């Protein structure tokens, strides 16, 4: 009892400190962006607005979205100096990406207090969530492969089915529509890190293609902490006449990761994980008239995972562990779109998905889903829109579920502000591994059901030079599938259980280009979670996180960025048990990019890049018992012709 009381005292003390730090950040964000609100009623300059396809399955402007969305463009990816896609997502409101130690180690995406199993991950619209774990490890994806990242928060099961009960992230490959273009880059830095890659692109009246490959290696910061990655991505469009096209996608990743920590041992010298993924997809689109468009797609994602861990002399439970998991996700779909005018767009589709998995410790298993969905996009007049839809899923494990969603927005012209709101339902059936894993499985698991609400506003400030957004959200998770260590389980160390939980909070983000030289960007998220069954916070979710960035462009050729990121404490599931609380932390990063030779179109370009991470050399962990690197640097050069 005394240990429990001490834990609660430490949590409250840490919460107060985190609340003060994150509250100061939220106040700074408001203080920075508030002066730009008053002049916002003046005429705004014309700017190119990002287009998003993930939110409604059709191309629409971000300003026409009723749901809370974020789009990270190629320009922003380069400005961040992001090496991996997890770095791209850092700083987005409502999003948690927590890395298990050094770069290239396990990393998943959580949205609004949900689990990573509730986030659907797409590569160019093709799903890649693992049939075994329901999540996708993004640690093998480097950012130079992608042109844009699209994020939709809240339940999207009305369009995407079971994996999307928390949100959707879509990584869009790079595309080039001009003449032939080639490029290469190399970088190196601390901890024996070396990264390099190249690409070839071309485009014309016939279509376009982009082929890229890269590699990455690092020794890490601990013994047995090295990482080696190799990836290849190809995508392209082939036009057939004026009204048809075929889109092809190929992605191959090969990762070898040494794991410095293991169950029963705080440091491991021979734990190795090999993960290979292969995605192949094709999509056909035909425009039969100005009002009618039909598309059909098929894709398959194969994943191979080998975890080998011979016993160590220091293991508390010495035994050889060797597990091979092979999985395949196959998806086929057909979709029709009918848009007789500008007021109404109707989307109807059908989808079939089959998951198969084999594992050393489990017999082979297969699950399938058959789905029908309907989406209606109404735009009765300019500045007002309604999105309404629903999807019927018949899952071989979870049964039949219907998931609706309703969202609306209103754009005001007198004051450049948009208000929006949405309500939706999502579900996720348990995977075969969650039910039948010999160590932590639970055959009695039932499907998760989530009902979420959100309301927010987006404001243009400083005559269009900046923006400020805020969103309130509430999610009720019924039967959330989570590891519970307070019950014995199959092997005596806990098991997967259904728990009832809630998550609620506020998201804020803003940007302001103060002058041509100086700009600011910031984000803040407060997330209060409660596992009502076990009377504690949901594991792996910090109460608060925020970021503040200073953007500098002293001359057109030079860009610099200083990022300050803070995160409060959280409860985690440490590999070796014991203290669950992972302390909060703060981190400062610096990035610069100089265009040594510039041009337009196909003219050659050379860029020099530099990055210093954890500039203040703070000791911290993103995941419990996995120390993050101290101060480190990376220098590189990129050439394109």
QUIRANOR-V959983 format. One record per helix or strand of 3 or more residues. SS is the DSSP state (2 for helix, 1 for strand). FROM is the first residue (numbers start at 1). TO is the last residue. Records with the same first field share a line. If there is no record, write none. Layout:
SS = FROM-TO / FROM-TO
This chain:
2 = 2-34 / 38-41 / 62-64 / 74-80 / 85-89 / 116-118 / 138-140 / 143-145 / 157-160 / 162-164 / 190-192 / 432-436 / 462-464
1 = 69-72 / 95-99 / 107-111 / 119-123 / 146-153 / 167-173 / 181-189 / 193-204 / 207-218 / 227-240 / 244-258 / 271-287 / 292-309 / 321-338 / 344-359 / 362-381 / 384-395 / 399-412 / 417-428 / 448-461 / 466-484 / 495-513 / 518-531 / 544-555 / 558-567 / 585-597 / 605-613 / 621-623 / 632-640
